[in-house]
């Protein structure tokens, strides 16, 4: 099936223009730099723009990409979104950055993150309305892709830091199965939850990127399930989600199902794990600098240090129980469908939004993707979740869903 112009994302455009000899890598890089120069003064997606050459030739030859500023990058800004680390330069490249540069991709620069990838906002603004947040913590990566400054960008997710900004910025955010993408050289937050992720403009772009990263293709699993009970969403998201499910139901098998009992205990357990591990990751930094690490992060560290190991162990057991039940459910219903966020991007920059609709899948290590729904005004995302290691099949379904919603 061909890709319509409406769904032809920047990555596919770049690859096709290179392969057809219409443009050179230098011309594509210049196009990205022009777009950054035109809009980044307002949007502030980038910490540093300093193109680095690829390490070798490969299937991503000449394709620029951005990197969230908690990934180490040799000789480039690696400031973790904090004034405390202003001027810090990376000593090496993170493993995933090295992998992409070995595939021929051009490291364009570093994108803003919230302070230490927590909830204290970055300066980045939403490209669809700069008075609204782009989400976090992968704020700059989502905004840079949404503004057409770069074909793809790296983020990370500990609760909802890829899927939520993707929904707010109207791009595709993909959190693969935990462990598929390496985290070596990435600043940790909560190691049990931390996951690398990617942003592209379209699901077609994401499938194309995934294949060129060496992960291959698979057939879509076309049985979808909508949980009967979900966290509440606002009226705009509720209406858009219902319209999307109605459209998909005309082409795919969609059922409403009850989630397993252990699922109800998952959100508080995940938040406890995040606070417990995040507090211990940042304890020394907090003891030295206090609220200067970020007032929201400082409050999390104070709270997390009060949590007992017994409560933490119980939370880990609750997550393990929910995962066993979810894996059984996904053997019958391979893909779950939910909203990606409670609503559109909140106004102002004080909040990066609520990750409540994303954090279960992060804790369970399941692949999840957010796809923009066609709506007027601020963007809204549709979230698809599948069983572990079904990433390529999930991307194939995402491409089909994208086409059906267009």
Secondary structure, DSSP 8 states (H G I E B T S, - for coil): ----GGG--HHHHHHHHHHTTSS-HHHHHHHHHHHHHHHHHHH--EEEEEEE--SS--TTTT-EEEEETTB--BTSB--TT-GGGTT-BBSS--HHHHHHHHTT-EEEEEE--SGGGSSS--S--BTTBTTB---SSSHHHHHHHHTTS-SEEEEEESSSTTHHHHHHHTSEEEE-STTSS--TTB--S-TTT-EEEEEESSHHHHHHHHIIIII-------EEEEESS-----HHHHHHHHHHHHHHHTTSEEEEE---GGGGGHHHHHHHHHHHHHHHHHHHHHHHHGGGG-HHHHHHHHHHHTS-HHHHHHHHHHHHHHHHHHHHHHHHS-EEEEESSSSS--BBSS-----TTTHHHHHHT--EEEEEE--SSS-EEEEEEE-TT-HHHHHHHHHHHHHHH-
